[in-house]
Amino acid sequence: MTDGPKLLVVGITALDLIIDVEDFPKPNTSIHMDSMLHLYGGAGANVAMVASKLGLNSTLISAVGENFKNSDYYAALNDSNINLDYMIYVDGESDATAIMVNDNNSDQLTFFYEGASKYLKYHEVPVEALSQVDLVHLATGDPDYNWKVSCKAKELGIPVSFDPGQDLNTYSKDRLKQIITNSKILFGNNYEIDIILEKLNLDIDGLLSIGPEIIIKTCREHGSFIYTLEGEDSVDAIYKPAVDPTGAGDSYRASFLYYYLNGYDLKEALKLASSVSSFIVEKRGTQTNIPTLEEATSRMNDFFNIDD
């Protein structure tokens, strides 16, 4: 790794298969597909890829299939200078795979095969990996493994950021509270933050009191809000028509953490995150339109009227 802050990302590495059809087929029938794209995805890998492209030293921990090391996806992650030394290879299993089928009415059906990712919870936390980084980000992934990592990071004095994402419903109340208590930063969209507050029977101030120093709530085109013990602030969204919103949240987390770990003001980190995520939605796939830092800051400066 080069000099500079170091980030460890724990989460899923998956293959995305995006299919377009005119209409969903009825049971026991078949239809022709208008298009089919094979793309790279998974919340953990998405965060690591965006963070690395922006210039952050990134390490990724995911459970993947036994042949992943020979795949193009492995090569792409490796070529992006992501440290893959702590990846977990599961014998007899394939990589996690998401199949998303879209019809002409903009409705979507999603099928997710956990594959190797479901075995992550059976593995020990690599203390060596944690001890080398400045922050651990827990992306969408196994609740039990995320809990183990959060506990070990707290024991080692390594700050944690936590994004339960679409797996929020898989966390028990106690497990969710334990991980949040161990975390310094909590990410969620408006729906997820509301669910967390309801599940833990807390308001924002109560949530801040149990552990996290920073809570970030994203509201898509309505911008994002940040809550700290000092108060609340917000930043407008840089709106771009969404060709595909998948992965925007992961890129938002990665770019916020890039500025945060490099000592920028929290509100500036929100602005960069808004800029980076606006690029992601402009093309299909979660990793197909990752901007460079220069591209992201240029769009950010133009939108927020910031002098270079």
C-alpha positions in Angstrom: 0.0 0.0 0.0 1.1 3.6 -0.6 1.2 6.3 2.0 -2.1 7.8 3.2 -5.2 6.6 5.1 -6.1 3.0 4.8 -9.7 1.6 4.6 -10.8 -2.0 5.2 -14.1 -3.0 3.6 -16.1 -6.0 4.7 -19.0 -7.1 2.5 -20.3 -9.0 -0.5 -18.5 -9.3 -3.8 -21.1 -10.4 -6.4 -21.7 -10.8 -10.1 -24.6 -8.8 -11.4 -26.7 -10.1 -14.3 -29.1 -7.3 -15.6 -31.8 -8.5 -18.0 -34.3 -6.4 -19.9 -37.7 -7.8 -21.1 -40.8 -6.3 -22.5 -43.0 -7.9 -19.9 -42.4 -10.4 -17.1 -43.4 -14.0 -18.2 -46.3 -15.7 -16.7 -45.6 -18.9 -14.7 -44.6 -21.9 -16.8 -43.9 -19.8 -19.9 -40.8 -18.3 -21.5 -40.0 -15.0 -23.2 -37.2 -13.5 -25.2 -34.8 -11.1 -23.5 -34.1 -7.7 -25.1 -30.7 -7.4 -23.5 -28.4 -9.1 -20.9 -25.4 -7.5 -19.2 -22.8 -9.3 -17.1 -21.4 -6.8 -14.6 -19.4 -6.6 -11.4 -21.2 -5.8 -8.1 -21.7 -6.5 -4.5 -21.8 -3.7 -1.8 -18.3 -4.5 -0.4 -16.6 -4.6 -3.7 -18.4 -1.5 -4.9 -17.2 0.5 -1.9 -13.6 -0.8 -2.3 -13.5 -0.1 -6.0 -14.8 3.5 -5.7 -12.6 4.3 -2.7 -9.5 2.9 -4.5 -10.3 4.8 -7.7 -10.5 8.1 -5.7 -7.1 7.3 -4.2 -7.8 5.6 -0.9 -5.7 2.5 0.1 -8.4 -0.2 0.2 -8.5 -3.8 1.5 -11.5 -6.0 0.8 -12.8 -9.0 2.7 -15.4 -11.1 1.0 -16.2 -14.8 0.8 -16.0 -15.8 -2.8 -16.1 -19.0 -4.9 -13.1 -21.3 -5.2 -12.3 -20.2 -8.7 -12.6 -16.4 -8.1 -8.9 -15.9 -8.1 -8.9 -16.9 -11.8 -11.7 -14.6 -12.8 -11.8 -11.3 -14.6 -13.4 -9.7 -11.6 -10.4 -10.7 -9.4 -8.1 -9.2 -12.0 -10.2 -5.9 -12.1 -10.0 -5.6 -8.3 -6.3 -6.4 -8.3 -5.6 -3.9 -11.2 -7.4 -1.3 -9.1 -4.7 -1.8 -6.4 -7.2 -3.3 -3.9 -5.5 -5.5 -1.3 -7.1 -8.9 -1.7 -4.8 -10.8 0.7 -7.7 -11.5 3.1 -10.3 -12.7 0.7 -11.9 -16.0 1.7 -12.2 -18.8 -0.9 -15.0 -21.4 -0.4 -14.4 -24.8 -1.8 -17.3 -26.2 -3.9 -19.1 -22.9 -4.1 -19.6 -20.2 -6.7 -19.6 -16.4 -6.3 -22.7 -14.6 -5.0 -24.8 -13.6 -8.0 -27.6 -11.1 -8.3 -30.1 -11.4 -11.3 -32.1 -8.3 -11.9 -35.0 -8.4 -14.5 -36.5 -5.1 -15.7 -39.6 -4.7 -17.7 -40.9 -1.8 -19.9 -43.0 -0.5 -17.0 -39.8 0.2 -14.9 -40.6 -2.7 -12.6 -37.9 -5.0 -11.4 -37.6 -8.5 -10.1 -34.4 -9.4 -8.3 -33.1 -12.9 -7.5 -30.0 -13.2 -5.3 -27.9 -16.3 -4.9 -25.7 -16.1 -1.8 -23.2 -18.6 -3.0 -19.9 -18.4 -1.1 -21.0 -15.3 0.8 -23.2 -17.3 3.2 -20.1 -19.0 4.6 -18.5 -15.8 5.8 -19.9 -16.0 9.3 -18.0 -19.2 9.9 -14.6 -17.5 9.5 -12.5 -15.7 12.1 -11.8 -12.0 11.9 -8.3 -11.4 10.5 -6.8 -9.3 13.3 -3.8 -8.6 11.1 -5.9 -6.9 8.5 -7.7 -4.7 11.0 -4.5 -3.6 12.7 -3.2 -2.2 9.4 -6.0 0.3 8.7 -7.5 3.5 9.9 -11.1 2.6 9.5 -13.3 -0.5 8.9 -16.4 -0.1 6.8 -19.1 -2.8 7.2 -21.2 -3.0 4.1 -24.2 -5.1 3.3 -23.3 -8.6 4.4 -23.7 -11.3 7.1 -24.9 -9.8 10.4 -23.0 -12.2 12.6 -19.7 -11.6 10.8 -20.2 -7.8 10.8 -20.9 -8.0 14.5 -17.7 -10.0 15.1 -15.7 -7.5 13.1 -17.2 -4.5 14.9 -16.3 -6.1 18.3 -12.7 -6.8 17.3 -12.3 -3.3 15.8 -13.6 -1.7 19.0 -11.2 -3.9 21.0 -8.3 -2.7 18.8 -9.4 0.9 18.8 -10.2 1.0 15.1 -13.2 3.2 14.2 -16.1 1.5 12.3 -18.6 2.8 9.8 -21.7 0.7 9.3 -24.2 0.4 6.5 -26.7 -2.4 7.0 -28.3 -1.5 3.6 -30.9 -3.8 2.2 -29.9 -6.5 4.7 -31.3 -4.4 7.6 -34.2 -6.8 8.1 -31.8 -9.7 8.8 -30.5 -8.1 11.9 -32.1 -8.8 15.3 -32.7 -5.8 17.5 -29.9 -6.8 19.8 -27.4 -7.5 17.1 -28.2 -4.2 15.3 -27.8 -2.2 18.5 -24.5 -3.9 19.4 -23.0 -3.1 16.0 -24.3 0.5 16.0 -22.9 0.9 19.5 -19.5 -0.2 18.2 -19.6 2.2 15.3 -18.4 5.7 14.8 -20.3 6.4 11.6 -23.8 5.0 10.6 -25.1 5.2 7.1 -28.6 4.7 5.8 -31.2 6.1 3.4 -34.3 7.7 4.9 -36.2 4.5 4.9 -33.4 2.5 6.6 -32.7 5.2 9.3 -36.5 5.3 10.1 -36.5 1.5 10.4 -33.5 1.6 12.8 -35.1 4.3 15.0 -38.3 2.3 15.2 -36.6 -1.0 15.8 -34.5 0.4 18.6 -37.3 2.7 19.9 -35.0 5.7 19.7 -34.9 9.2 18.1 -31.8 10.6 16.4 -30.5 12.0 19.7 -31.0 8.7 21.4 -29.2 6.9 18.5 -26.3 9.3 18.8 -26.1 8.7 22.6 -25.5 4.9 22.2 -22.4 5.1 20.1 -22.2 6.7 16.7 -20.7 10.2 16.5 -21.9 10.7 12.9 -25.2 9.6 11.3 -25.7 10.1 7.6 -29.2 9.8 6.1 -29.5 10.0 2.3 -32.8 11.0 0.6 -32.0 10.5 -3.1 -32.9 13.6 -5.1 -33.8 15.4 -1.9 -30.2 15.4 -0.7 -28.6 14.1 2.5 -28.6 14.9 6.2 -25.8 14.6 8.7 -26.4 14.4 12.5 -23.7 14.8 15.1 -23.8 15.8 18.8 -23.1 19.4 17.6 -26.4 19.4 15.5 -27.8 18.7 12.1 -26.8 19.8 8.6 -27.7 19.0 5.1 -26.4 19.0 1.5 -28.4 19.1 -1.8 -28.3 16.2 -4.2 -26.5 16.7 -7.5 -29.4 15.4 -9.5 -28.8 13.5 -12.7 -31.5 11.4 -14.5 -31.0 7.8 -13.3 -30.3 5.2 -15.9 -29.6 2.8 -13.1 -29.6 3.8 -9.4 -27.9 0.5 -8.3 -24.6 1.2 -6.5 -25.2 4.9 -5.9 -25.3 4.3 -2.2 -22.1 2.3 -2.1 -20.3 5.0 -4.1 -21.7 7.6 -1.7 -20.2 5.8 1.3 -16.8 5.3 -0.3 -16.4 8.9 -1.4 -17.6 10.3 2.0 -15.0 8.1 3.7 -12.3 9.2 1.3 -12.7 12.9 2.3 -13.4 12.0 5.9 -10.2 10.0 6.3 -8.2 12.7 4.5 -9.3 15.2 7.1 -11.9 17.2 5.2 -14.9 19.0 6.8 -17.9 16.7 7.1 -20.1 18.9 4.9 -17.5 18.9 2.2 -17.4 15.1 2.4 -21.2 15.0 1.8 -20.7 17.2 -1.2 -18.1 14.9 -2.7 -20.3 11.9 -2.0 -23.2 13.6 -3.8 -21.0 14.3 -6.8 -19.6 10.8 -7.1 -23.0 9.1 -6.7 -24.4 11.3 -9.5 -21.9 9.7 -11.9 -22.8 6.2 -10.9 -26.5 6.5 -11.8 -25.8 7.8 -15.3 -24.9 4.3 -16.6 -26.0 0.7 -16.1 -24.0 -1.2 -13.5 -22.4 -0.3 -10.2 -18.8 0.0 -11.3 -19.1 1.1 -15.0 -19.0 4.9 -14.5 -16.8 5.5 -11.5 -15.3 9.1 -11.8 -11.8 10.1 -11.1 -11.3 12.4 -8.1 -10.7 15.3 -10.6 -13.9 14.6 -12.4 -15.9 14.3 -9.1 -14.4 17.5 -7.6 -15.0 19.4 -10.8 -18.7 18.5 -10.9 -18.9 19.2 -7.1 -17.3 22.7 -7.5 -19.6 23.6 -10.4 -22.8 22.6 -8.6 -22.0 24.1 -5.2 -20.2 27.2 -6.7 -17.0 26.4 -5.0 -13.9 28.2 -6.1 -11.0 26.0 -7.1 
